[in-house]
Amino acid sequence: MVARRRRSKQTLSFGQRLQQAAAAAREAAGRLPIGPERDLLLKKAMQAETAASINELLSAPVLHAASR
């Protein structure tokens, strides 16, 4: 018997999910005192925001027109 992957349809775009992850990490960091845990959450938030920016740049219509 072959194991089948569980697939689910995403209701939000990749960029929206990244923005939500960044907002959740910033909110959680705001509730923590200054320290390594807070720094880690802020770093994750910045990484998610950077990934969202890169995703937006790569999916821009201008980029697709230039590659043809």
PDB file of N, CA, C and O in Angstrom:
ATOM      1  N   MET A   1       0.844  -1.179   0.000  1.00  0.00           N
ATOM      2  CA  MET A   1       0.000   0.000   0.000  1.00  0.00           C
ATOM      3  C   MET A   1       0.896   1.251   0.000  1.00  0.00           C
ATOM      4  O   MET A   1       1.877   1.331   0.739  1.00  0.00           O
ATOM      5  N   VAL A   2       0.540   2.195  -0.827  1.00  0.00           N
ATOM      6  CA  VAL A   2       1.320   3.424  -0.957  1.00  0.00           C
ATOM      7  C   VAL A   2       0.757   4.480  -0.009  1.00  0.00           C
ATOM      8  O   VAL A   2      -0.451   4.711   0.036  1.00  0.00           O
ATOM      9  N   ALA A   3       1.641   5.109   0.737  1.00  0.00           N
ATOM     10  CA  ALA A   3       1.213   6.185   1.637  1.00  0.00           C
ATOM     11  C   ALA A   3       0.888   7.418   0.818  1.00  0.00           C
ATOM     12  O   ALA A   3       1.661   7.802  -0.061  1.00  0.00           O
ATOM     13  N   ARG A   4      -0.235   8.036   1.093  1.00  0.00           N
ATOM     14  CA  ARG A   4      -0.656   9.217   0.352  1.00  0.00           C
ATOM     15  C   ARG A   4      -0.452  10.450   1.213  1.00  0.00           C
ATOM     16  O   ARG A   4      -0.664  10.432   2.425  1.00  0.00           O
ATOM     17  N   ARG A   5      -0.040  11.505   0.561  1.00  0.00           N
ATOM     18  CA  ARG A   5       0.147  12.775   1.269  1.00  0.00           C
ATOM     19  C   ARG A   5      -1.195  13.410   1.557  1.00  0.00           C
ATOM     20  O   ARG A   5      -2.129  13.319   0.760  1.00  0.00           O
ATOM     21  N   ARG A   6      -1.277  14.048   2.694  1.00  0.00           N
ATOM     22  CA  ARG A   6      -2.472  14.838   3.003  1.00  0.00           C
ATOM     23  C   ARG A   6      -2.315  16.184   2.330  1.00  0.00           C
ATOM     24  O   ARG A   6      -1.336  16.891   2.569  1.00  0.00           O
ATOM     25  N   ARG A   7      -3.245  16.533   1.515  1.00  0.00           N
ATOM     26  CA  ARG A   7      -3.182  17.807   0.809  1.00  0.00           C
ATOM     27  C   ARG A   7      -4.339  18.688   1.259  1.00  0.00           C
ATOM     28  O   ARG A   7      -5.469  18.228   1.418  1.00  0.00           O
ATOM     29  N   SER A   8      -4.037  19.939   1.457  1.00  0.00           N
ATOM     30  CA  SER A   8      -5.093  20.878   1.828  1.00  0.00           C
ATOM     31  C   SER A   8      -4.948  22.133   0.968  1.00  0.00           C
ATOM     32  O   SER A   8      -3.839  22.563   0.652  1.00  0.00           O
ATOM     33  N   LYS A   9      -6.061  22.695   0.606  1.00  0.00           N
ATOM     34  CA  LYS A   9      -6.083  23.897  -0.212  1.00  0.00           C
ATOM     35  C   LYS A   9      -5.842  25.100   0.702  1.00  0.00           C
ATOM     36  O   LYS A   9      -6.530  25.276   1.707  1.00  0.00           O
ATOM     37  N   GLN A  10      -4.861  25.918   0.341  1.00  0.00           N
ATOM     38  CA  GLN A  10      -4.564  27.113   1.131  1.00  0.00           C
ATOM     39  C   GLN A  10      -5.582  28.203   0.791  1.00  0.00           C
ATOM     40  O   GLN A  10      -5.870  28.449  -0.381  1.00  0.00           O
ATOM     41  N   THR A  11      -6.117  28.846   1.815  1.00  0.00           N
ATOM     42  CA  THR A  11      -7.090  29.911   1.587  1.00  0.00           C
ATOM     43  C   THR A  11      -6.411  31.268   1.463  1.00  0.00           C
ATOM     44  O   THR A  11      -6.974  32.197   0.884  1.00  0.00           O
ATOM     45  N   LEU A  12      -5.206  31.383   2.004  1.00  0.00           N
ATOM     46  CA  LEU A  12      -4.459  32.633   1.917  1.00  0.00           C
ATOM     47  C   LEU A  12      -3.249  32.432   1.011  1.00  0.00           C
ATOM     48  O   LEU A  12      -2.720  31.326   0.901  1.00  0.00           O
ATOM     49  N   SER A  13      -2.821  33.504   0.369  1.00  0.00           N
ATOM     50  CA  SER A  13      -1.642  33.418  -0.484  1.00  0.00           C
ATOM     51  C   SER A  13      -0.396  33.246   0.387  1.00  0.00           C
ATOM     52  O   SER A  13      -0.429  33.466   1.598  1.00  0.00           O
ATOM     53  N   PHE A  14       0.690  32.850  -0.253  1.00  0.00           N
ATOM     54  CA  PHE A  14       1.958  32.649   0.454  1.00  0.00           C
ATOM     55  C   PHE A  14       2.404  33.944   1.129  1.00  0.00           C
ATOM     56  O   PHE A  14       2.846  33.926   2.278  1.00  0.00           O
ATOM     57  N   GLY A  15       2.290  35.060   0.422  1.00  0.00           N
ATOM     58  CA  GLY A  15       2.681  36.350   0.987  1.00  0.00           C
ATOM     59  C   GLY A  15       1.852  36.731   2.200  1.00  0.00           C
ATOM     60  O   GLY A  15       2.374  37.278   3.172  1.00  0.00           O
ATOM     61  N   GLN A  16       0.553  36.441   2.142  1.00  0.00           N
ATOM     62  CA  GLN A  16      -0.316  36.752   3.275  1.00  0.00           C
ATOM     63  C   GLN A  16       0.031  35.889   4.485  1.00  0.00           C
ATOM     64  O   GLN A  16       0.014  36.364   5.621  1.00  0.00           O
ATOM     65  N   ARG A  17       0.344  34.621   4.234  1.00  0.00           N
ATOM     66  CA  ARG A  17       0.727  33.742   5.340  1.00  0.00           C
ATOM     67  C   ARG A  17       2.046  34.193   5.960  1.00  0.00           C
ATOM     68  O   ARG A  17       2.222  34.109   7.176  1.00  0.00           O
ATOM     69  N   LEU A  18       2.970  34.669   5.133  1.00  0.00           N
ATOM     70  CA  LEU A  18       4.231  35.191   5.671  1.00  0.00           C
ATOM     71  C   LEU A  18       3.994  36.437   6.515  1.00  0.00           C
ATOM     72  O   LEU A  18       4.588  36.584   7.583  1.00  0.00           O
ATOM     73  N   GLN A  19       3.135  37.330   6.048  1.00  0.00           N
ATOM     74  CA  GLN A  19       2.831  38.547   6.816  1.00  0.00           C
ATOM     75  C   GLN A  19       2.166  38.197   8.143  1.00  0.00           C
ATOM     76  O   GLN A  19       2.457  38.821   9.164  1.00  0.00           O
ATOM     77  N   GLN A  20       1.280  37.209   8.140  1.00  0.00           N
ATOM     78  CA  GLN A  20       0.634  36.792   9.382  1.00  0.00           C
ATOM     79  C   GLN A  20       1.654  36.204  10.359  1.00  0.00           C
ATOM     80  O   GLN A  20       1.594  36.467  11.560  1.00  0.00           O
ATOM     81  N   ALA A  21       2.587  35.410   9.840  1.00  0.00           N
ATOM     82  CA  ALA A  21       3.616  34.824  10.695  1.00  0.00           C
ATOM     83  C   ALA A  21       4.487  35.916  11.302  1.00  0.00           C
ATOM     84  O   ALA A  21       4.853  35.843  12.475  1.00  0.00           O
ATOM     85  N   ALA A  22       4.818  36.927  10.505  1.00  0.00           N
ATOM     86  CA  ALA A  22       5.632  38.035  11.013  1.00  0.00           C
ATOM     87  C   ALA A  22       4.879  38.807  12.091  1.00  0.00           C
ATOM     88  O   ALA A  22       5.453  39.156  13.122  1.00  0.00           O
ATOM     89  N   ALA A  23       3.612  39.071  11.857  1.00  0.00           N
ATOM     90  CA  ALA A  23       2.821  39.808  12.842  1.00  0.00           C
ATOM     91  C   ALA A  23       2.678  39.012  14.142  1.00  0.00           C
ATOM     92  O   ALA A  23       2.752  39.581  15.231  1.00  0.00           O
ATOM     93  N   ALA A  24       2.473  37.702  14.026  1.00  0.00           N
ATOM     94  CA  ALA A  24       2.342  36.860  15.222  1.00  0.00           C
ATOM     95  C   ALA A  24       3.651  36.827  16.007  1.00  0.00           C
ATOM     96  O   ALA A  24       3.639  36.870  17.237  1.00  0.00           O
ATOM     97  N   ALA A  25       4.772  36.752  15.305  1.00  0.00           N
ATOM     98  CA  ALA A  25       6.072  36.729  15.989  1.00  0.00           C
ATOM     99  C   ALA A  25       6.339  38.055  16.680  1.00  0.00           C
ATOM    100  O   ALA A  25       6.844  38.077  17.802  1.00  0.00           O
ATOM    101  N   ARG A  26       6.007  39.162  16.025  1.00  0.00           N
ATOM    102  CA  ARG A  26       6.211  40.482  16.653  1.00  0.00           C
ATOM    103  C   ARG A  26       5.314  40.647  17.880  1.00  0.00           C
ATOM    104  O   ARG A  26       5.734  41.205  18.894  1.00  0.00           O
ATOM    105  N   GLU A  27       4.087  40.164  17.781  1.00  0.00           N
ATOM    106  CA  GLU A  27       3.163  40.265  18.912  1.00  0.00           C
ATOM    107  C   GLU A  27       3.670  39.442  20.095  1.00  0.00           C
ATOM    108  O   GLU A  27       3.648  39.901  21.237  1.00  0.00           O
ATOM    109  N   ALA A  28       4.125  38.230  19.809  1.00  0.00           N
ATOM    110  CA  ALA A  28       4.652  37.371  20.872  1.00  0.00           C
ATOM    111  C   ALA A  28       5.912  37.980  21.478  1.00  0.00           C
ATOM    112  O   ALA A  28       6.117  37.898  22.689  1.00  0.00           O
ATOM    113  N   ALA A  29       6.753  38.584  20.655  1.00  0.00           N
ATOM    114  CA  ALA A  29       7.974  39.221  21.158  1.00  0.00           C
ATOM    115  C   ALA A  29       7.641  40.412  22.043  1.00  0.00           C
ATOM    116  O   ALA A  29       8.355  40.688  23.007  1.00  0.00           O
ATOM    117  N   GLY A  30       6.571  41.113  21.728  1.00  0.00           N
ATOM    118  CA  GLY A  30       6.167  42.266  22.526  1.00  0.00           C
ATOM    119  C   GLY A  30       5.744  41.900  23.930  1.00  0.00           C
ATOM    120  O   GLY A  30       5.771  42.742  24.828  1.00  0.00           O
ATOM    121  N   ARG A  31       5.352  40.647  24.130  1.00  0.00           N
ATOM    122  CA  ARG A  31       4.916  40.206  25.448  1.00  0.00           C
ATOM    123  C   ARG A  31       6.057  39.660  26.295  1.00  0.00           C
ATOM    124  O   ARG A  31       5.876  39.385  27.481  1.00  0.00           O
ATOM    125  N   LEU A  32       7.232  39.501  25.690  1.00  0.00           N
ATOM    126  CA  LEU A  32       8.373  38.946  26.422  1.00  0.00           C
ATOM    127  C   LEU A  32       9.311  40.057  26.902  1.00  0.00           C
ATOM    128  O   LEU A  32       9.386  41.124  26.293  1.00  0.00           O
ATOM    129  N   PRO A  33      10.020  39.795  27.997  1.00  0.00           N
ATOM    130  CA  PRO A  33      11.044  40.759  28.432  1.00  0.00           C
ATOM    131  C   PRO A  33      12.248  40.675  27.492  1.00  0.00           C
ATOM    132  O   PRO A  33      12.395  39.712  26.739  1.00  0.00           O
ATOM    133  N   ILE A  34      13.090  41.677  27.547  1.00  0.00           N
ATOM    134  CA  ILE A  34      14.290  41.693  26.719  1.00  0.00           C
ATOM    135  C   ILE A  34      15.136  40.469  27.051  1.00  0.00           C
ATOM    136  O   ILE A  34      15.400  40.171  28.216  1.00  0.00           O
ATOM    137  N   GLY A  35      15.553  39.770  26.000  1.00  0.00           N
ATOM    138  CA  GLY A  35      16.363  38.568  26.203  1.00  0.00           C
ATOM    139  C   GLY A  35      16.482  37.779  24.920  1.00  0.00           C
ATOM    140  O   GLY A  35      16.005  38.218  23.873  1.00  0.00           O
ATOM    141  N   PRO A  36      17.111  36.624  24.987  1.00  0.00           N
ATOM    142  CA  PRO A  36      17.365  35.841  23.780  1.00  0.00           C
ATOM    143  C   PRO A  36      16.096  35.308  23.109  1.00  0.00           C
ATOM    144  O   PRO A  36      16.038  35.226  21.882  1.00  0.00           O
ATOM    145  N   GLU A  37      15.084  34.948  23.893  1.00  0.00           N
ATOM    146  CA  GLU A  37      13.840  34.451  23.299  1.00  0.00           C
ATOM    147  C   GLU A  37      13.161  35.543  22.478  1.00  0.00           C
ATOM    148  O   GLU A  37      12.678  35.296  21.372  1.00  0.00           O
ATOM    149  N   ARG A  38      13.131  36.737  23.025  1.00  0.00           N
ATOM    150  CA  ARG A  38      12.530  37.872  22.319  1.00  0.00           C
ATOM    151  C   ARG A  38      13.321  38.185  21.046  1.00  0.00           C
ATOM    152  O   ARG A  38      12.735  38.437  19.993  1.00  0.00           O
ATOM    153  N   ASP A  39      14.639  38.169  21.146  1.00  0.00           N
ATOM    154  CA  ASP A  39      15.479  38.430  19.983  1.00  0.00           C
ATOM    155  C   ASP A  39      15.225  37.407  18.884  1.00  0.00           C
ATOM    156  O   ASP A  39      15.192  37.757  17.704  1.00  0.00           O
ATOM    157  N   LEU A  40      15.047  36.145  19.263  1.00  0.00           N
ATOM    158  CA  LEU A  40      14.782  35.093  18.292  1.00  0.00           C
ATOM    159  C   LEU A  40      13.450  35.335  17.579  1.00  0.00           C
ATOM    160  O   LEU A  40      13.357  35.172  16.362  1.00  0.00           O
ATOM    161  N   LEU A  41      12.426  35.721  18.332  1.00  0.00           N
ATOM    162  CA  LEU A  41      11.121  35.999  17.719  1.00  0.00           C
ATOM    163  C   LEU A  41      11.192  37.203  16.783  1.00  0.00           C
ATOM    164  O   LEU A  41      10.582  37.191  15.713  1.00  0.00           O
ATOM    165  N   LEU A  42      11.925  38.236  17.173  1.00  0.00           N
ATOM    166  CA  LEU A  42      12.072  39.402  16.304  1.00  0.00           C
ATOM    167  C   LEU A  42      12.842  39.054  15.031  1.00  0.00           C
ATOM    168  O   LEU A  42      12.551  39.572  13.953  1.00  0.00           O
ATOM    169  N   LYS A  43      13.829  38.167  15.173  1.00  0.00           N
ATOM    170  CA  LYS A  43      14.591  37.718  14.001  1.00  0.00           C
ATOM    171  C   LYS A  43      13.680  36.935  13.051  1.00  0.00           C
ATOM    172  O   LYS A  43      13.753  37.116  11.835  1.00  0.00           O
ATOM    173  N   LYS A  44      12.824  36.069  13.598  1.00  0.00           N
ATOM    174  CA  LYS A  44      11.883  35.312  12.772  1.00  0.00           C
ATOM    175  C   LYS A  44      10.908  36.243  12.062  1.00  0.00           C
ATOM    176  O   LYS A  44      10.557  36.011  10.906  1.00  0.00           O
ATOM    177  N   ALA A  45      10.473  37.290  12.745  1.00  0.00           N
ATOM    178  CA  ALA A  45       9.563  38.262  12.138  1.00  0.00           C
ATOM    179  C   ALA A  45      10.240  38.971  10.977  1.00  0.00           C
ATOM    180  O   ALA A  45       9.635  39.149   9.920  1.00  0.00           O
ATOM    181  N   MET A  46      11.489  39.379  11.165  1.00  0.00           N
ATOM    182  CA  MET A  46      12.221  40.053  10.085  1.00  0.00           C
ATOM    183  C   MET A  46      12.441  39.111   8.905  1.00  0.00           C
ATOM    184  O   MET A  46      12.351  39.535   7.753  1.00  0.00           O
ATOM    185  N   GLN A  47      12.727  37.838   9.177  1.00  0.00           N
ATOM    186  CA  GLN A  47      12.926  36.867   8.107  1.00  0.00           C
ATOM    187  C   GLN A  47      11.640  36.660   7.312  1.00  0.00           C
ATOM    188  O   GLN A  47      11.675  36.572   6.084  1.00  0.00           O
ATOM    189  N   ALA A  48      10.518  36.583   8.001  1.00  0.00           N
ATOM    190  CA  ALA A  48       9.236  36.398   7.320  1.00  0.00           C
ATOM    191  C   ALA A  48       8.903  37.625   6.473  1.00  0.00           C
ATOM    192  O   ALA A  48       8.402  37.487   5.357  1.00  0.00           O
ATOM    193  N   GLU A  49       9.175  38.820   6.991  1.00  0.00           N
ATOM    194  CA  GLU A  49       8.914  40.041   6.225  1.00  0.00           C
ATOM    195  C   GLU A  49       9.818  40.125   4.999  1.00  0.00           C
ATOM    196  O   GLU A  49       9.382  40.552   3.930  1.00  0.00           O
ATOM    197  N   THR A  50      11.076  39.719   5.152  1.00  0.00           N
ATOM    198  CA  THR A  50      12.001  39.713   4.020  1.00  0.00           C
ATOM    199  C   THR A  50      11.553  38.711   2.972  1.00  0.00           C
ATOM    200  O   THR A  50      11.599  39.001   1.776  1.00  0.00           O
ATOM    201  N   ALA A  51      11.122  37.542   3.405  1.00  0.00           N
ATOM    202  CA  ALA A  51      10.636  36.523   2.469  1.00  0.00           C
ATOM    203  C   ALA A  51       9.394  37.017   1.729  1.00  0.00           C
ATOM    204  O   ALA A  51       9.242  36.750   0.537  1.00  0.00           O
ATOM    205  N   ALA A  52       8.508  37.731   2.418  1.00  0.00           N
ATOM    206  CA  ALA A  52       7.314  38.279   1.772  1.00  0.00           C
ATOM    207  C   ALA A  52       7.702  39.321   0.728  1.00  0.00           C
ATOM    208  O   ALA A  52       7.098  39.381  -0.343  1.00  0.00           O
ATOM    209  N   SER A  53       8.701  40.136   1.034  1.00  0.00           N
ATOM    210  CA  SER A  53       9.164  41.151   0.087  1.00  0.00           C
ATOM    211  C   SER A  53       9.777  40.505  -1.154  1.00  0.00           C
ATOM    212  O   SER A  53       9.514  40.929  -2.280  1.00  0.00           O
ATOM    213  N   ILE A  54      10.585  39.492  -0.940  1.00  0.00           N
ATOM    214  CA  ILE A  54      11.209  38.794  -2.064  1.00  0.00           C
ATOM    215  C   ILE A  54      10.145  38.110  -2.917  1.00  0.00           C
ATOM    216  O   ILE A  54      10.206  38.151  -4.146  1.00  0.00           O
ATOM    217  N   ASN A  55       9.181  37.489  -2.267  1.00  0.00           N
ATOM    218  CA  ASN A  55       8.107  36.833  -2.995  1.00  0.00           C
ATOM    219  C   ASN A  55       7.331  37.846  -3.838  1.00  0.00           C
ATOM    220  O   ASN A  55       6.973  37.561  -4.981  1.00  0.00           O
ATOM    221  N   GLU A  56       7.075  39.016  -3.279  1.00  0.00           N
ATOM    222  CA  GLU A  56       6.363  40.063  -4.014  1.00  0.00           C
ATOM    223  C   GLU A  56       7.172  40.541  -5.221  1.00  0.00           C
ATOM    224  O   GLU A  56       6.621  40.748  -6.302  1.00  0.00           O
ATOM    225  N   LEU A  57       8.471  40.712  -5.031  1.00  0.00           N
ATOM    226  CA  LEU A  57       9.328  41.144  -6.136  1.00  0.00           C
ATOM    227  C   LEU A  57       9.381  40.098  -7.244  1.00  0.00           C
ATOM    228  O   LEU A  57       9.328  40.435  -8.427  1.00  0.00           O
ATOM    229  N   LEU A  58       9.485  38.838  -6.859  1.00  0.00           N
ATOM    230  CA  LEU A  58       9.596  37.776  -7.854  1.00  0.00           C
ATOM    231  C   LEU A  58       8.296  37.537  -8.611  1.00  0.00           C
ATOM    232  O   LEU A  58       8.319  37.040  -9.737  1.00  0.00           O
ATOM    233  N   SER A  59       7.181  37.879  -8.015  1.00  0.00           N
ATOM    234  CA  SER A  59       5.903  37.661  -8.693  1.00  0.00           C
ATOM    235  C   SER A  59       5.393  38.916  -9.389  1.00  0.00           C
ATOM    236  O   SER A  59       4.253  38.949  -9.853  1.00  0.00           O
ATOM    237  N   ALA A  60       6.230  39.948  -9.463  1.00  0.00           N
ATOM    238  CA  ALA A  60       5.829  41.201 -10.132  1.00  0.00           C
ATOM    239  C   ALA A  60       5.679  40.959 -11.628  1.00  0.00           C
ATOM    240  O   ALA A  60       6.484  40.239 -12.217  1.00  0.00           O
ATOM    241  N   PRO A  61       4.658  41.552 -12.255  1.00  0.00           N
ATOM    242  CA  PRO A  61       4.434  41.354 -13.689  1.00  0.00           C
ATOM    243  C   PRO A  61       5.580  41.900 -14.538  1.00  0.00           C
ATOM    244  O   PRO A  61       5.820  41.378 -15.627  1.00  0.00           O
ATOM    245  N   VAL A  62       6.276  42.901 -14.094  1.00  0.00           N
ATOM    246  CA  VAL A  62       7.375  43.493 -14.865  1.00  0.00           C
ATOM    247  C   VAL A  62       8.484  42.454 -15.047  1.00  0.00           C
ATOM    248  O   VAL A  62       9.092  42.377 -16.115  1.00  0.00           O
ATOM    249  N   LEU A  63       8.742  41.675 -14.035  1.00  0.00           N
ATOM    250  CA  LEU A  63       9.787  40.670 -14.099  1.00  0.00           C
ATOM    251  C   LEU A  63       9.434  39.601 -15.136  1.00  0.00           C
ATOM    252  O   LEU A  63      10.311  39.127 -15.858  1.00  0.00           O
ATOM    253  N   HIS A  64       8.171  39.223 -15.214  1.00  0.00           N
ATOM    254  CA  HIS A  64       7.742  38.206 -16.157  1.00  0.00           C
ATOM    255  C   HIS A  64       7.845  38.707 -17.602  1.00  0.00           C
ATOM    256  O   HIS A  64       8.175  37.939 -18.506  1.00  0.00           O
ATOM    257  N   ALA A  65       7.565  39.980 -17.811  1.00  0.00           N
ATOM    258  CA  ALA A  65       7.636  40.544 -19.156  1.00  0.00           C
ATOM    259  C   ALA A  65       9.082  40.643 -19.630  1.00  0.00           C
ATOM    260  O   ALA A  65       9.350  40.492 -20.822  1.00  0.00           O
ATOM    261  N   ALA A  66      10.002  40.890 -18.727  1.00  0.00           N
ATOM    262  CA  ALA A  66      11.418  41.042 -19.104  1.00  0.00           C
ATOM    263  C   ALA A  66      12.057  39.699 -19.465  1.00  0.00           C
ATOM    264  O   ALA A  66      13.023  39.658 -20.227  1.00  0.00           O
ATOM    265  N   SER A  67      11.529  38.613 -18.926  1.00  0.00           N
ATOM    266  CA  SER A  67      12.149  37.310 -19.167  1.00  0.00           C
ATOM    267  C   SER A  67      11.744  36.693 -20.494  1.00  0.00           C
ATOM    268  O   SER A  67      12.286  35.649 -20.859  1.00  0.00           O
ATOM    269  N   ARG A  68      10.844  37.272 -21.213  1.00  0.00           N
ATOM    270  CA  ARG A  68      10.394  36.707 -22.490  1.00  0.00           C
ATOM    271  C   ARG A  68      11.257  37.078 -23.622  1.00  0.00           C
ATOM    272  O   ARG A  68      10.998  36.673 -24.755  1.00  0.00           O
TER     273      ARG A  68
END
